[in-house]
Amino acid sequence: MLTWSNKRGGFVYRKAYGSANLELGVPLSPQSVFYMGSVSKQFTAAAVVLAAERGFLSLDDDVRKDIPEPPDYGHVITLRQMLHHTSGFRDFFTLIFLSGRNVSDFNSTDEILKFVLRQRGLNNVPGDEWIYSNTNYFLLGVVVKRATKKSLAELATENIFRALGMSHTRVSTMTILS
């Protein structure tokens, strides 16, 4: 999709290229909506940093400050480690797959949280190794909600998307789960 705007913010040129659905022959349009998957993690990270700047949390807080439910793994796991994928938390998509279930079997954040919190061990000592884990960002979304009393979607919309003029950008449940 290509767009150019003038200094007043009006569009000079707007055109989409490609197909939204090959099977049905539906072309892309400037109004097409895209699922961004893991690219959305930058917005979760920005929301966590905003919450820290506003005093709701610290990047060096133990995740158990806002999510006391995990078992004691014998190590402090900081929000900073979670942001950097060095927490040791196992990836919940892998855990779901290994359990023989699908993400679609879960209907709420609470169901996934209960599933994630059943982990009895970590992949590594927190801070020792980088291992990509969606669990980190899922839990950071929960931390944002508990610390600020606003969902990740609300915080991002009010403080990131609106400020950048991103009026058609949303955080969906699937964004939180990826």
VMD Tcl script that builds the backbone (N, CA, C; Angstrom):
set m [mol new atoms 534]
animate dup $m
set s [atomselect $m all]
$s set {name element resname resid chain x y z} {
  {N N MET 1 A 0.848 -1.153 0.000}
  {CA C MET 1 A 0.000 0.000 0.000}
  {C C MET 1 A 0.907 1.233 0.000}
  {N N LEU 2 A 0.624 2.166 -0.864}
  {CA C LEU 2 A 1.377 3.407 -0.942}
  {C C LEU 2 A 0.473 4.572 -0.586}
  {N N THR 3 A 0.971 5.466 0.249}
  {CA C THR 3 A 0.226 6.689 0.557}
  {C C THR 3 A 1.214 7.840 0.641}
  {N N TRP 4 A 0.804 8.967 0.137}
  {CA C TRP 4 A 1.552 10.202 0.297}
  {C C TRP 4 A 0.581 11.247 0.783}
  {N N SER 5 A 1.027 12.062 1.711}
  {CA C SER 5 A 0.153 13.134 2.193}
  {C C SER 5 A 0.879 14.460 2.081}
  {N N ASN 6 A 0.091 15.535 2.068}
  {CA C ASN 6 A 0.683 16.870 1.988}
  {C C ASN 6 A 0.958 17.397 3.388}
  {N N LYS 7 A 1.482 18.585 3.476}
  {CA C LYS 7 A 1.847 19.172 4.768}
  {C C LYS 7 A 0.649 19.387 5.681}
  {N N ARG 8 A -0.539 19.481 5.120}
  {CA C ARG 8 A -1.756 19.679 5.916}
  {C C ARG 8 A -2.351 18.343 6.362}
  {N N GLY 9 A -1.698 17.240 6.019}
  {CA C GLY 9 A -2.171 15.932 6.439}
  {C C GLY 9 A -3.184 15.286 5.514}
  {N N GLY 10 A -3.522 15.956 4.413}
  {CA C GLY 10 A -4.453 15.364 3.449}
  {C C GLY 10 A -3.719 14.422 2.511}
  {N N PHE 11 A -4.423 13.432 2.021}
  {CA C PHE 11 A -3.804 12.479 1.112}
  {C C PHE 11 A -3.663 13.064 -0.280}
  {N N VAL 12 A -2.496 12.888 -0.855}
  {CA C VAL 12 A -2.230 13.294 -2.222}
  {C C VAL 12 A -2.411 12.075 -3.128}
  {N N TYR 13 A -1.983 10.914 -2.638}
  {CA C TYR 13 A -2.062 9.687 -3.420}
  {C C TYR 13 A -2.250 8.518 -2.457}
  {N N ARG 14 A -3.157 7.642 -2.784}
  {CA C ARG 14 A -3.408 6.464 -1.954}
  {C C ARG 14 A -3.793 5.314 -2.869}
  {N N LYS 15 A -3.017 4.229 -2.833}
  {CA C LYS 15 A -3.284 3.088 -3.704}
  {C C LYS 15 A -2.787 1.821 -3.026}
  {N N ALA 16 A -3.573 0.757 -3.149}
  {CA C ALA 16 A -3.180 -0.543 -2.604}
  {C C ALA 16 A -2.867 -1.483 -3.762}
  {N N TYR 17 A -1.903 -2.351 -3.543}
  {CA C TYR 17 A -1.505 -3.319 -4.554}
  {C C TYR 17 A -1.553 -4.715 -3.953}
  {N N GLY 18 A -1.987 -5.677 -4.720}
  {CA C GLY 18 A -1.987 -7.059 -4.266}
  {C C GLY 18 A -3.372 -7.542 -3.921}
  {N N SER 19 A -3.403 -8.721 -3.322}
  {CA C SER 19 A -4.672 -9.379 -3.010}
  {C C SER 19 A -4.863 -9.548 -1.520}
  {N N ALA 20 A -6.060 -9.288 -1.067}
  {CA C ALA 20 A -6.421 -9.540 0.325}
  {C C ALA 20 A -6.775 -11.007 0.501}
  {N N ASN 21 A -7.324 -11.611 -0.550}
  {CA C ASN 21 A -7.708 -13.019 -0.505}
  {C C ASN 21 A -7.540 -13.592 -1.906}
  {N N LEU 22 A -6.528 -14.447 -2.079}
  {CA C LEU 22 A -6.263 -15.047 -3.390}
  {C C LEU 22 A -7.386 -15.968 -3.822}
  {N N GLU 23 A -7.887 -16.766 -2.892}
  {CA C GLU 23 A -8.925 -17.751 -3.206}
  {C C GLU 23 A -10.191 -17.079 -3.736}
  {N N LEU 24 A -10.587 -15.986 -3.129}
  {CA C LEU 24 A -11.819 -15.296 -3.532}
  {C C LEU 24 A -11.562 -14.152 -4.513}
  {N N GLY 25 A -10.285 -13.869 -4.823}
  {CA C GLY 25 A -9.953 -12.804 -5.751}
  {C C GLY 25 A -10.256 -11.413 -5.225}
  {N N VAL 26 A -10.138 -11.220 -3.917}
  {CA C VAL 26 A -10.426 -9.913 -3.313}
  {C C VAL 26 A -9.144 -9.077 -3.305}
  {N N PRO 27 A -9.172 -7.896 -3.939}
  {CA C PRO 27 A -7.970 -7.059 -3.950}
  {C C PRO 27 A -7.803 -6.303 -2.629}
  {N N LEU 28 A -6.573 -5.892 -2.357}
  {CA C LEU 28 A -6.324 -4.999 -1.222}
  {C C LEU 28 A -6.876 -3.627 -1.551}
  {N N SER 29 A -7.235 -2.893 -0.512}
  {CA C SER 29 A -7.679 -1.516 -0.672}
  {C C SER 29 A -6.984 -0.679 0.397}
  {N N PRO 30 A -7.022 0.641 0.259}
  {CA C PRO 30 A -6.430 1.482 1.310}
  {C C PRO 30 A -7.093 1.289 2.682}
  {N N GLN 31 A -8.266 0.684 2.727}
  {CA C GLN 31 A -8.949 0.417 3.995}
  {C C GLN 31 A -8.693 -0.998 4.517}
  {N N SER 32 A -7.857 -1.770 3.844}
  {CA C SER 32 A -7.586 -3.148 4.272}
  {C C SER 32 A -6.984 -3.168 5.668}
  {N N VAL 33 A -7.371 -4.171 6.426}
  {CA C VAL 33 A -6.890 -4.340 7.791}
  {C C VAL 33 A -5.903 -5.502 7.800}
  {N N PHE 34 A -4.791 -5.328 8.492}
  {CA C PHE 34 A -3.763 -6.352 8.546}
  {C C PHE 34 A -3.551 -6.805 9.989}
  {N N TYR 35 A -3.371 -8.089 10.156}
  {CA C TYR 35 A -2.984 -8.663 11.443}
  {C C TYR 35 A -1.463 -8.601 11.505}
  {N N MET 36 A -0.916 -7.945 12.496}
  {CA C MET 36 A 0.514 -7.679 12.541}
  {C C MET 36 A 1.329 -8.711 13.314}
  {N N GLY 37 A 0.689 -9.581 14.068}
  {CA C GLY 37 A 1.430 -10.610 14.783}
  {C C GLY 37 A 2.483 -10.038 15.717}
  {N N SER 38 A 3.651 -10.623 15.703}
  {CA C SER 38 A 4.705 -10.266 16.651}
  {C C SER 38 A 5.269 -8.869 16.443}
  {N N VAL 39 A 5.018 -8.248 15.296}
  {CA C VAL 39 A 5.452 -6.869 15.091}
  {C C VAL 39 A 4.812 -5.968 16.149}
  {N N SER 40 A 3.665 -6.399 16.665}
  {CA C SER 40 A 2.958 -5.596 17.661}
  {C C SER 40 A 3.657 -5.564 19.017}
  {N N LYS 41 A 4.644 -6.406 19.224}
  {CA C LYS 41 A 5.346 -6.417 20.508}
  {C C LYS 41 A 5.967 -5.055 20.821}
  {N N GLN 42 A 6.343 -4.298 19.803}
  {CA C GLN 42 A 6.919 -2.972 20.057}
  {C C GLN 42 A 5.921 -2.060 20.763}
  {N N PHE 43 A 4.627 -2.232 20.495}
  {CA C PHE 43 A 3.622 -1.404 21.155}
  {C C PHE 43 A 3.418 -1.845 22.602}
  {N N THR 44 A 3.519 -3.137 22.845}
  {CA C THR 44 A 3.462 -3.623 24.227}
  {C C THR 44 A 4.653 -3.070 25.000}
  {N N ALA 45 A 5.835 -3.143 24.402}
  {CA C ALA 45 A 7.034 -2.615 25.061}
  {C C ALA 45 A 6.890 -1.124 25.335}
  {N N ALA 46 A 6.369 -0.378 24.361}
  {CA C ALA 46 A 6.172 1.063 24.552}
  {C C ALA 46 A 5.188 1.330 25.689}
  {N N ALA 47 A 4.128 0.539 25.785}
  {CA C ALA 47 A 3.147 0.706 26.866}
  {C C ALA 47 A 3.793 0.425 28.222}
  {N N VAL 48 A 4.630 -0.594 28.295}
  {CA C VAL 48 A 5.321 -0.911 29.554}
  {C C VAL 48 A 6.237 0.243 29.944}
  {N N VAL 49 A 6.984 0.779 28.990}
  {CA C VAL 49 A 7.885 1.901 29.278}
  {C C VAL 49 A 7.094 3.135 29.705}
  {N N LEU 50 A 5.964 3.419 29.033}
  {CA C LEU 50 A 5.107 4.539 29.444}
  {C C LEU 50 A 4.620 4.355 30.878}
  {N N ALA 51 A 4.187 3.134 31.201}
  {CA C ALA 51 A 3.718 2.857 32.567}
  {C C ALA 51 A 4.854 3.066 33.570}
  {N N ALA 52 A 6.073 2.696 33.185}
  {CA C ALA 52 A 7.227 2.905 34.069}
  {C C ALA 52 A 7.523 4.389 34.225}
  {N N GLU 53 A 7.491 5.142 33.121}
  {CA C GLU 53 A 7.755 6.578 33.190}
  {C C GLU 53 A 6.731 7.292 34.067}
  {N N ARG 54 A 5.520 6.770 34.115}
  {CA C ARG 54 A 4.453 7.390 34.904}
  {C C ARG 54 A 4.390 6.858 36.332}
  {N N GLY 55 A 5.328 5.986 36.696}
  {CA C GLY 55 A 5.432 5.523 38.072}
  {C C GLY 55 A 4.534 4.358 38.458}
  {N N PHE 56 A 3.871 3.733 37.504}
  {CA C PHE 56 A 3.012 2.590 37.817}
  {C C PHE 56 A 3.825 1.324 38.080}
  {N N LEU 57 A 5.025 1.265 37.526}
  {CA C LEU 57 A 5.876 0.091 37.673}
  {C C LEU 57 A 7.311 0.494 37.384}
  {N N SER 58 A 8.218 -0.420 37.629}
  {CA C SER 58 A 9.623 -0.228 37.289}
  {C C SER 58 A 10.042 -1.390 36.401}
  {N N LEU 59 A 10.901 -1.136 35.440}
  {CA C LEU 59 A 11.375 -2.206 34.563}
  {C C LEU 59 A 12.141 -3.268 35.347}
  {N N ASP 60 A 12.620 -2.913 36.522}
  {CA C ASP 60 A 13.355 -3.866 37.344}
  {C C ASP 60 A 12.488 -4.532 38.409}
  {N N ASP 61 A 11.174 -4.303 38.333}
  {CA C ASP 61 A 10.242 -5.008 39.219}
  {C C ASP 61 A 10.250 -6.492 38.917}
  {N N ASP 62 A 10.097 -7.288 39.962}
  {CA C ASP 62 A 9.836 -8.718 39.807}
  {C C ASP 62 A 8.428 -8.847 39.231}
  {N N VAL 63 A 8.251 -9.703 38.241}
  {CA C VAL 63 A 6.931 -9.897 37.635}
  {C C VAL 63 A 5.894 -10.264 38.705}
  {N N ARG 64 A 6.348 -10.886 39.795}
  {CA C ARG 64 A 5.426 -11.303 40.852}
  {C C ARG 64 A 4.836 -10.119 41.628}
  {N N LYS 65 A 5.383 -8.925 41.429}
  {CA C LYS 65 A 4.799 -7.747 42.079}
  {C C LYS 65 A 3.362 -7.554 41.590}
  {N N ASP 66 A 3.142 -7.696 40.299}
  {CA C ASP 66 A 1.805 -7.518 39.736}
  {C C ASP 66 A 1.113 -8.830 39.395}
  {N N ILE 67 A 1.890 -9.889 39.214}
  {CA C ILE 67 A 1.315 -11.214 38.954}
  {C C ILE 67 A 1.906 -12.170 39.995}
  {N N PRO 68 A 1.303 -12.218 41.185}
  {CA C PRO 68 A 1.876 -13.039 42.261}
  {C C PRO 68 A 1.625 -14.541 42.096}
  {N N GLU 69 A 0.824 -14.932 41.108}
  {CA C GLU 69 A 0.403 -16.314 40.986}
  {C C GLU 69 A 1.467 -17.327 40.550}
  {N N PRO 70 A 2.538 -16.945 39.814}
  {CA C PRO 70 A 3.479 -17.982 39.359}
  {C C PRO 70 A 4.140 -18.706 40.525}
  {N N PRO 71 A 4.509 -19.956 40.303}
  {CA C PRO 71 A 5.255 -20.665 41.348}
  {C C PRO 71 A 6.626 -20.008 41.535}
  {N N ASP 72 A 7.263 -20.317 42.636}
  {CA C ASP 72 A 8.602 -19.780 42.887}
  {C C ASP 72 A 9.593 -20.596 42.071}
  {N N TYR 73 A 10.204 -19.946 41.090}
  {CA C TYR 73 A 11.191 -20.622 40.239}
  {C C TYR 73 A 12.600 -20.525 40.825}
  {N N GLY 74 A 12.733 -19.907 41.994}
  {CA C GLY 74 A 14.040 -19.780 42.625}
  {C C GLY 74 A 14.838 -18.585 42.145}
  {N N HIS 75 A 14.241 -17.756 41.303}
  {CA C HIS 75 A 14.914 -16.574 40.757}
  {C C HIS 75 A 13.902 -15.444 40.592}
  {N N VAL 76 A 14.378 -14.228 40.732}
  {CA C VAL 76 A 13.560 -13.060 40.397}
  {C C VAL 76 A 13.521 -12.958 38.878}
  {N N ILE 77 A 12.338 -12.690 38.338}
  {CA C ILE 77 A 12.175 -12.468 36.895}
  {C C ILE 77 A 11.680 -11.039 36.737}
  {N N THR 78 A 12.519 -10.185 36.143}
  {CA C THR 78 A 12.162 -8.775 36.016}
  {C C THR 78 A 11.411 -8.489 34.721}
  {N N LEU 79 A 10.684 -7.385 34.728}
  {CA C LEU 79 A 9.991 -6.940 33.524}
  {C C LEU 79 A 11.000 -6.645 32.417}
  {N N ARG 80 A 12.153 -6.128 32.783}
  {CA C ARG 80 A 13.215 -5.847 31.804}
  {C C ARG 80 A 13.655 -7.151 31.125}
  {N N GLN 81 A 13.826 -8.222 31.904}
  {CA C GLN 81 A 14.199 -9.515 31.313}
  {C C GLN 81 A 13.109 -10.010 30.372}
  {N N MET 82 A 11.862 -9.789 30.751}
  {CA C MET 82 A 10.754 -10.201 29.894}
  {C C MET 82 A 10.760 -9.409 28.592}
  {N N LEU 83 A 10.997 -8.097 28.672}
  {CA C LEU 83 A 11.069 -7.265 27.470}
  {C C LEU 83 A 12.166 -7.745 26.521}
  {N N HIS 84 A 13.263 -8.252 27.094}
  {CA C HIS 84 A 14.424 -8.671 26.304}
  {C C HIS 84 A 14.462 -10.170 26.012}
  {N N HIS 85 A 13.392 -10.877 26.326}
  {CA C HIS 85 A 13.308 -12.332 26.088}
  {C C HIS 85 A 14.422 -13.102 26.807}
  {N N THR 86 A 14.771 -12.647 28.002}
  {CA C THR 86 A 15.784 -13.356 28.796}
  {C C THR 86 A 15.211 -13.845 30.126}
  {N N SER 87 A 13.881 -13.918 30.221}
  {CA C SER 87 A 13.226 -14.281 31.480}
  {C C SER 87 A 13.339 -15.763 31.812}
  {N N GLY 88 A 13.437 -16.576 30.781}
  {CA C GLY 88 A 13.414 -18.022 30.995}
  {C C GLY 88 A 12.031 -18.630 30.841}
  {N N PHE 89 A 10.991 -17.793 30.757}
  {CA C PHE 89 A 9.638 -18.340 30.577}
  {C C PHE 89 A 9.552 -19.126 29.275}
  {N N ARG 90 A 8.951 -20.285 29.362}
  {CA C ARG 90 A 8.738 -21.099 28.166}
  {C C ARG 90 A 7.646 -20.477 27.310}
  {N N ASP 91 A 7.779 -20.600 26.000}
  {CA C ASP 91 A 6.807 -20.032 25.079}
  {C C ASP 91 A 5.480 -20.768 25.201}
  {N N PHE 92 A 4.403 -20.023 25.443}
  {CA C PHE 92 A 3.126 -20.686 25.686}
  {C C PHE 92 A 2.533 -21.300 24.425}
  {N N PHE 93 A 2.878 -20.780 23.240}
  {CA C PHE 93 A 2.399 -21.428 22.018}
  {C C PHE 93 A 2.979 -22.839 21.920}
  {N N THR 94 A 4.252 -22.980 22.262}
  {CA C THR 94 A 4.890 -24.306 22.260}
  {C C THR 94 A 4.242 -25.199 23.309}
  {N N LEU 95 A 3.992 -24.661 24.492}
  {CA C LEU 95 A 3.355 -25.444 25.554}
  {C C LEU 95 A 1.957 -25.897 25.146}
  {N N ILE 96 A 1.211 -25.005 24.498}
  {CA C ILE 96 A -0.141 -25.362 24.037}
  {C C ILE 96 A -0.046 -26.478 23.011}
  {N N PHE 97 A 0.881 -26.351 22.060}
  {CA C PHE 97 A 1.073 -27.376 21.042}
  {C C PHE 97 A 1.447 -28.717 21.681}
  {N N LEU 98 A 2.393 -28.692 22.617}
  {CA C LEU 98 A 2.832 -29.923 23.277}
  {C C LEU 98 A 1.726 -30.573 24.110}
  {N N SER 99 A 0.768 -29.759 24.563}
  {CA C SER 99 A -0.345 -30.300 25.349}
  {C C SER 99 A -1.426 -30.910 24.459}
  {N N GLY 100 A -1.270 -30.756 23.126}
  {CA C GLY 100 A -2.252 -31.302 22.207}
  {C C GLY 100 A -3.449 -30.392 21.988}
  {N N ARG 101 A -3.337 -29.167 22.432}
  {CA C ARG 101 A -4.442 -28.210 22.289}
  {C C ARG 101 A -4.090 -27.158 21.248}
  {N N ASN 102 A -5.051 -26.275 20.969}
  {CA C ASN 102 A -4.858 -25.149 20.061}
  {C C ASN 102 A -5.167 -23.864 20.800}
  {N N VAL 103 A -4.605 -22.755 20.320}
  {CA C VAL 103 A -4.893 -21.452 20.924}
  {C C VAL 103 A -6.393 -21.188 20.877}
  {N N SER 104 A -7.051 -21.661 19.828}
  {CA C SER 104 A -8.498 -21.439 19.698}
  {C C SER 104 A -9.298 -22.148 20.793}
  {N N ASP 105 A -8.658 -23.069 21.533}
  {CA C ASP 105 A -9.328 -23.735 22.656}
  {C C ASP 105 A -9.498 -22.785 23.845}
  {N N PHE 106 A -8.784 -21.667 23.835}
  {CA C PHE 106 A -8.809 -20.712 24.946}
  {C C PHE 106 A -9.712 -19.551 24.577}
  {N N ASN 107 A -10.587 -19.177 25.487}
  {CA C ASN 107 A -11.570 -18.131 25.212}
  {C C ASN 107 A -11.290 -16.803 25.892}
  {N N SER 108 A -10.281 -16.759 26.739}
  {CA C SER 108 A -10.030 -15.509 27.456}
  {C C SER 108 A -8.572 -15.422 27.896}
  {N N THR 109 A -8.186 -14.205 28.220}
  {CA C THR 109 A -6.855 -13.973 28.770}
  {C C THR 109 A -6.683 -14.752 30.064}
  {N N ASP 110 A -7.725 -14.809 30.890}
  {CA C ASP 110 A -7.642 -15.541 32.162}
  {C C ASP 110 A -7.358 -17.021 31.952}
  {N N GLU 111 A -7.977 -17.631 30.941}
  {CA C GLU 111 A -7.723 -19.047 30.656}
  {C C GLU 111 A -6.264 -19.266 30.263}
  {N N ILE 112 A -5.748 -18.387 29.424}
  {CA C ILE 112 A -4.347 -18.521 29.007}
  {C C ILE 112 A -3.425 -18.257 30.181}
  {N N LEU 113 A -3.759 -17.282 31.014}
  {CA C LEU 113 A -2.940 -16.987 32.191}
  {C C LEU 113 A -2.858 -18.213 33.094}
  {N N LYS 114 A -3.975 -18.852 33.354}
  {CA C LYS 114 A -3.963 -20.066 34.186}
  {C C LYS 114 A -3.095 -21.146 33.569}
  {N N PHE 115 A -3.179 -21.300 32.256}
  {CA C PHE 115 A -2.365 -22.292 31.554}
  {C C PHE 115 A -0.875 -21.956 31.677}
  {N N VAL 116 A -0.527 -20.693 31.430}
  {CA C VAL 116 A 0.868 -20.248 31.493}
  {C C VAL 116 A 1.442 -20.440 32.893}
  {N N LEU 117 A 0.641 -20.161 33.906}
  {CA C LEU 117 A 1.128 -20.233 35.279}
  {C C LEU 117 A 1.331 -21.657 35.785}
  {N N ARG 118 A 0.956 -22.640 34.981}
  {CA C ARG 118 A 1.187 -24.040 35.356}
  {C C ARG 118 A 2.622 -24.475 35.072}
  {N N GLN 119 A 3.416 -23.605 34.444}
  {CA C GLN 119 A 4.820 -23.946 34.182}
  {C C GLN 119 A 5.530 -24.223 35.509}
  {N N ARG 120 A 6.173 -25.341 35.599}
  {CA C ARG 120 A 6.867 -25.703 36.843}
  {C C ARG 120 A 8.344 -25.348 36.814}
  {N N GLY 121 A 8.837 -24.993 35.629}
  {CA C GLY 121 A 10.254 -24.647 35.512}
  {C C GLY 121 A 10.447 -23.633 34.406}
  {N N LEU 122 A 11.681 -23.169 34.310}
  {CA C LEU 122 A 12.038 -22.195 33.287}
  {C C LEU 122 A 12.972 -22.841 32.275}
  {N N ASN 123 A 13.119 -22.213 31.128}
  {CA C ASN 123 A 14.071 -22.693 30.122}
  {C C ASN 123 A 15.506 -22.436 30.559}
  {N N ASN 124 A 15.724 -21.364 31.295}
  {CA C ASN 124 A 17.066 -20.966 31.710}
  {C C ASN 124 A 16.975 -20.051 32.923}
  {N N VAL 125 A 18.109 -19.826 33.537}
  {CA C VAL 125 A 18.173 -18.872 34.638}
  {C C VAL 125 A 17.884 -17.490 34.056}
  {N N PRO 126 A 16.954 -16.735 34.650}
  {CA C PRO 126 A 16.630 -15.411 34.125}
  {C C PRO 126 A 17.870 -14.542 33.960}
  {N N GLY 127 A 17.973 -13.941 32.776}
  {CA C GLY 127 A 19.095 -13.063 32.466}
  {C C GLY 127 A 20.270 -13.758 31.819}
  {N N ASP 128 A 20.315 -15.090 31.851}
  {CA C ASP 128 A 21.469 -15.819 31.333}
  {C C ASP 128 A 21.431 -16.087 29.837}
  {N N GLU 129 A 20.243 -16.146 29.262}
  {CA C GLU 129 A 20.154 -16.572 27.866}
  {C C GLU 129 A 18.954 -15.924 27.186}
  {N N TRP 130 A 19.113 -15.598 25.906}
  {CA C TRP 130 A 18.026 -15.045 25.109}
  {C C TRP 130 A 17.296 -16.194 24.439}
  {N N ILE 131 A 16.005 -16.336 24.737}
  {CA C ILE 131 A 15.151 -17.313 24.066}
  {C C ILE 131 A 13.806 -16.632 23.824}
  {N N TYR 132 A 13.448 -16.499 22.548}
  {CA C TYR 132 A 12.197 -15.841 22.177}
  {C C TYR 132 A 11.027 -16.564 22.833}
  {N N SER 133 A 10.174 -15.794 23.495}
  {CA C SER 133 A 9.028 -16.393 24.173}
  {C C SER 133 A 7.855 -15.426 24.169}
  {N N ASN 134 A 6.771 -15.850 23.526}
  {CA C ASN 134 A 5.545 -15.058 23.510}
  {C C ASN 134 A 4.971 -14.888 24.911}
  {N N THR 135 A 5.303 -15.789 25.806}
  {CA C THR 135 A 4.820 -15.709 27.182}
  {C C THR 135 A 5.213 -14.381 27.817}
  {N N ASN 136 A 6.426 -13.911 27.536}
  {CA C ASN 136 A 6.892 -12.645 28.099}
  {C C ASN 136 A 5.918 -11.511 27.794}
  {N N TYR 137 A 5.553 -11.382 26.533}
  {CA C TYR 137 A 4.727 -10.249 26.130}
  {C C TYR 137 A 3.269 -10.439 26.511}
  {N N PHE 138 A 2.820 -11.662 26.548}
  {CA C PHE 138 A 1.486 -11.931 27.071}
  {C C PHE 138 A 1.415 -11.466 28.525}
  {N N LEU 139 A 2.397 -11.879 29.337}
  {CA C LEU 139 A 2.410 -11.500 30.752}
  {C C LEU 139 A 2.623 -9.996 30.937}
  {N N LEU 140 A 3.404 -9.368 30.072}
  {CA C LEU 140 A 3.578 -7.918 30.165}
  {C C LEU 140 A 2.254 -7.200 29.940}
  {N N GLY 141 A 1.413 -7.716 29.046}
  {CA C GLY 141 A 0.079 -7.153 28.862}
  {C C GLY 141 A -0.751 -7.247 30.132}
  {N N VAL 142 A -0.620 -8.370 30.844}
  {CA C VAL 142 A -1.329 -8.551 32.116}
  {C C VAL 142 A -0.774 -7.578 33.151}
  {N N VAL 143 A 0.544 -7.418 33.197}
  {CA C VAL 143 A 1.169 -6.480 34.138}
  {C C VAL 143 A 0.664 -5.067 33.888}
  {N N VAL 144 A 0.620 -4.646 32.625}
  {CA C VAL 144 A 0.141 -3.295 32.290}
  {C C VAL 144 A -1.264 -3.097 32.835}
  {N N LYS 145 A -2.132 -4.069 32.621}
  {CA C LYS 145 A -3.518 -3.925 33.084}
  {C C LYS 145 A -3.598 -3.853 34.605}
  {N N ARG 146 A -2.870 -4.717 35.280}
  {CA C ARG 146 A -2.940 -4.725 36.739}
  {C C ARG 146 A -2.295 -3.489 37.352}
  {N N ALA 147 A -1.200 -3.012 36.767}
  {CA C ALA 147 A -0.487 -1.863 37.334}
  {C C ALA 147 A -1.189 -0.545 37.048}
  {N N THR 148 A -1.752 -0.400 35.849}
  {CA C THR 148 A -2.341 0.886 35.458}
  {C C THR 148 A -3.856 0.918 35.569}
  {N N LYS 149 A -4.468 -0.250 35.737}
  {CA C LYS 149 A -5.942 -0.386 35.759}
  {C C LYS 149 A -6.547 -0.085 34.383}
  {N N LYS 150 A -5.707 -0.132 33.342}
  {CA C LYS 150 A -6.178 0.020 31.961}
  {C C LYS 150 A -5.620 -1.147 31.152}
  {N N SER 151 A -6.437 -1.644 30.245}
  {CA C SER 151 A -5.952 -2.736 29.401}
  {C C SER 151 A -4.844 -2.215 28.488}
  {N N LEU 152 A -4.065 -3.140 27.963}
  {CA C LEU 152 A -3.028 -2.789 27.001}
  {C C LEU 152 A -3.655 -2.047 25.825}
  {N N ALA 153 A -4.824 -2.498 25.369}
  {CA C ALA 153 A -5.516 -1.844 24.250}
  {C C ALA 153 A -5.865 -0.402 24.594}
  {N N GLU 154 A -6.415 -0.173 25.786}
  {CA C GLU 154 A -6.776 1.190 26.195}
  {C C GLU 154 A -5.541 2.084 26.309}
  {N N LEU 155 A -4.508 1.578 26.963}
  {CA C LEU 155 A -3.298 2.371 27.166}
  {C C LEU 155 A -2.646 2.718 25.828}
  {N N ALA 156 A -2.548 1.737 24.932}
  {CA C ALA 156 A -1.928 1.987 23.623}
  {C C ALA 156 A -2.752 2.965 22.799}
  {N N THR 157 A -4.066 2.795 22.805}
  {CA C THR 157 A -4.923 3.698 22.032}
  {C C THR 157 A -4.807 5.126 22.541}
  {N N GLU 158 A -4.934 5.300 23.847}
  {CA C GLU 158 A -4.921 6.643 24.439}
  {C C GLU 158 A -3.562 7.333 24.354}
  {N N ASN 159 A -2.477 6.573 24.493}
  {CA C ASN 159 A -1.167 7.192 24.666}
  {C C ASN 159 A -0.189 6.993 23.520}
  {N N ILE 160 A -0.489 6.090 22.618}
  {CA C ILE 160 A 0.420 5.847 21.496}
  {C C ILE 160 A -0.289 6.126 20.175}
  {N N PHE 161 A -1.319 5.359 19.882}
  {CA C PHE 161 A -1.972 5.456 18.571}
  {C C PHE 161 A -2.587 6.833 18.331}
  {N N ARG 162 A -3.355 7.330 19.290}
  {CA C ARG 162 A -3.989 8.645 19.122}
  {C C ARG 162 A -2.933 9.744 18.955}
  {N N ALA 163 A -1.882 9.670 19.767}
  {CA C ALA 163 A -0.821 10.682 19.704}
  {C C ALA 163 A -0.105 10.674 18.354}
  {N N LEU 164 A -0.064 9.530 17.698}
  {CA C LEU 164 A 0.596 9.416 16.394}
  {C C LEU 164 A -0.371 9.561 15.229}
  {N N GLY 165 A -1.635 9.830 15.519}
  {CA C GLY 165 A -2.627 9.973 14.458}
  {C C GLY 165 A -3.020 8.648 13.833}
  {N N MET 166 A -2.806 7.561 14.551}
  {CA C MET 166 A -3.119 6.213 14.046}
  {C C MET 166 A -4.558 5.869 14.437}
  {N N SER 167 A -5.506 6.501 13.775}
  {CA C SER 167 A -6.913 6.389 14.169}
  {C C SER 167 A -7.568 5.069 13.781}
  {N N HIS 168 A -6.918 4.276 12.955}
  {CA C HIS 168 A -7.485 2.987 12.551}
  {C C HIS 168 A -6.675 1.808 13.089}
  {N N THR 169 A -5.859 2.057 14.078}
  {CA C THR 169 A -5.010 1.013 14.652}
  {C C THR 169 A -5.606 0.546 15.966}
  {N N ARG 170 A -5.645 -0.757 16.153}
  {CA C ARG 170 A -6.233 -1.345 17.357}
  {C C ARG 170 A -5.344 -2.462 17.888}
  {N N VAL 171 A -5.440 -2.705 19.175}
  {CA C VAL 171 A -4.847 -3.889 19.792}
  {C C VAL 171 A -5.999 -4.863 19.959}
  {N N SER 172 A -5.857 -6.015 19.343}
  {CA C SER 172 A -6.898 -7.033 19.485}
  {C C SER 172 A -6.413 -8.108 20.440}
  {N N THR 173 A -7.329 -8.983 20.831}
  {CA C THR 173 A -6.962 -10.097 21.694}
  {C C THR 173 A -5.880 -10.933 21.038}
  {N N MET 174 A -5.974 -11.137 19.740}
  {CA C MET 174 A -4.954 -11.934 19.064}
  {C C MET 174 A -3.605 -11.238 19.078}
  {N N THR 175 A -3.575 -9.914 19.067}
  {CA C THR 175 A -2.303 -9.198 19.166}
  {C C THR 175 A -1.675 -9.499 20.511}
  {N N ILE 176 A -2.460 -9.514 21.540}
  {CA C ILE 176 A -1.962 -9.794 22.877}
  {C C ILE 176 A -1.445 -11.228 22.959}
  {N N LEU 177 A -2.016 -12.110 22.174}
  {CA C LEU 177 A -1.623 -13.509 22.216}
  {C C LEU 177 A -0.506 -13.847 21.257}
  {N N SER 178 A 0.092 -12.854 20.601}
  {CA C SER 178 A 1.150 -13.190 19.658}
  {C C SER 178 A 2.444 -12.486 19.970}
}
mol reanalyze $m
mol bondsrecalc $m
mol representation Tube
mol addrep $m
